Amino acid sequence: MAYGHAERNLALIRQLEAETRKLLGSLNHLNPEESAWLQEVTGPRSQAGHQYRPEPVSSSSSRGR
């Protein structure tokens, strides 16, 4: 399977996200960045599942070449 490594990586990322959500949910006080992230991942849009949104590709990209 050509995408096996990506699926494993995604599973690890989702596990880390769940652990982070649980940790942040147990804290009494969150800083603005933590609060915003927690709202983003627990919002109604994220309950439908993760959606793949590729970044637009620019032909004039100058990334480290």
C-alpha positions in Angstrom: 0.0 0.0 0.0 1.5 3.3 -1.1 -0.1 5.4 1.6 0.5 3.1 4.5 3.1 5.4 6.1 0.7 8.4 5.8 -2.1 6.4 7.5 0.3 5.5 10.4 1.4 9.1 10.7 -2.2 10.3 10.7 -3.1 7.8 13.4 -0.3 9.0 15.6 -1.3 12.6 15.0 -4.9 11.9 15.9 -3.8 10.1 19.1 -1.6 13.1 20.0 -4.5 15.4 19.3 -6.8 13.3 21.6 -4.3 13.3 24.4 -3.8 17.1 24.0 -7.5 17.7 24.1 -7.8 15.6 27.2 -4.9 17.4 28.9 -6.2 20.9 28.0 -9.7 19.9 29.1 -8.4 19.0 32.6 -6.7 22.4 33.1 -8.5 25.2 35.1 -7.0 28.0 33.1 -6.0 28.1 29.4 -4.0 30.8 27.6 -5.6 32.3 24.5 -3.7 30.0 22.1 -4.7 26.9 24.0 -8.3 28.0 24.3 -8.5 28.8 20.6 -7.0 25.4 19.6 -9.4 23.5 22.0 -12.4 25.3 20.5 -11.2 24.6 17.0 -10.9 20.8 17.6 -14.0 20.4 19.6 -16.2 22.7 17.5 -19.3 21.4 15.6 -17.3 21.4 12.3 -14.6 19.1 13.7 -17.2 16.6 15.0 -18.0 15.5 11.5 -14.4 14.3 11.2 -11.2 15.6 9.8 -11.3 16.9 6.3 -8.4 17.0 4.0 -7.8 20.6 2.7 -4.7 20.7 0.6 -2.7 23.9 0.5 -2.8 25.8 -2.8 0.2 25.1 -4.9 1.9 28.1 -6.4 4.1 27.8 -9.4 6.2 30.8 -8.2 7.0 29.1 -4.8 10.4 29.8 -3.5 10.8 27.2 -0.8 14.4 26.6 -0.1 15.5 25.9 -3.6 
